[in-house]
Amino acid sequence: MSAFADWVNLYGFPIVAAVGLGYFIYYIWVWATTKVKPVLGAAMADLIDLVDRIRMLDNDLIRLTQKLNSVLEFKEEYEKMTGKKMDIDLDDIQQISESDNDRNNKRTKGSGKTTSGP
């Protein structure tokens, strides 16, 4: 503390305060550029990845909604044309889907061909 008093005596309080403030600003600048900036860059990259994933999920939801609306419209048209009510449960749809998948798997294994797709 006596060194501070000696400096104030020798140079004056405004000069010592300005030098102290300059060092404080330099310390904060070094800390921000070496510690904070890399973390912010990594966080920004993660945020961009998350936004891209949310957009993909949103697009998937839009497609699924369109497919569901198409199926419901087809069901209504079928019921109007035939006069019969379509009574299909989710379990029936799953069984049909599984049987189609099994049939497709047997067909690709039996032919020796492999399918590639997205």
N, C-alpha and C positions, 0 to 999 in steps of 0.2 A: 504494500500500500504506500510505502514511502517513496517507491520509484514513481508511482503515479503522481504523487504530490510534487516530486522533483521535476517531472516533465511539465506539469501544469505551471510550476514556477518559472521554468526555463522558456517554454514555448507559448504558454497561454492556454486557457481552457478550450477556446474554439478550435485551435489547431489539433490538440490532443483528441478532442471529441470527433473531429473530422477524420483523423487517422483511424480511430477506433471504429467508427461507422464504416469507413472504407474496408477495413479488415472483415467486419461482420458481413458486409455485402459480398465480398470475395468468397468468404467461407460458405455462405448460402448458395452462391452461384456454382461453386465446385460441387457441393453436396447435391444440388438439383441436377446437374449435368452428369454426374457419375453414378448416383444412386437412383434418383427418381426417373430420369429420362428412359433408361433401359427397361424399367419395370412398366412404365406407361406404354412403351412400344410393344412389349409382350402382351399387355392387357388389351391394347388396340387390335392386335392380330387375333387374339381370342375372341374379342367382340365381333370382329368382321366374320370370323368362322361361324359364330353363333347366329348372327343375322342371316348368313347364307343358309344355314340349316333351317331356320325358321321360315325363310322364303320357300325352301323346298317342301317343307311340311305344309305350308299354306297352299302351294300348288297341288300337292297330293290331295289335300282336303277338297280343293275345288274340283279336281278330277273325280274324286269319289262321289261328291255331291251330284255332279253331272250324270255319272253312271247310275246312281240311285234314282234320280229323277227320270232318266230314260227307262229304267226298269219299271218304275211306277206308271209311267205313261203307257208303256207296252202292256202292262197288266190291265189298265183301264180300257185300252182299245180292244184287247182280247176279250174282256168280259162283255163289252158292248157288242162286239161282232158275234160272239157265240152265245151270249145270254147265260153262260155258265160262270160261276164264281170260281176264281183261281184260289185254291186253298193250299198254299205251299208254306211250310214252316222253315225256319232256319236250319233245323236238323236235316230236313230233306235236301236242302241246298248243299249242306256240308257233305252228305253222303254222295250226292251226284258229283260234286267237285272232287272228292277223294277217289271215286271210281274212275273219273276221267283222268286224274293224275296217275293212278295205277296203270290204266290202259296205255297212257303215253309212255310211262317208264318201261313197260314191257316191250312196247314197240321199238323204242330206241335201243334197249339192251339186245333185243333179238336181231336187229339189223346190223349191229356192230358199229353203228354210227354214233358219234357224240354230237350233241347240240351245243352250240355256244351262243350266248346272248347276253344282253346287258343285265 
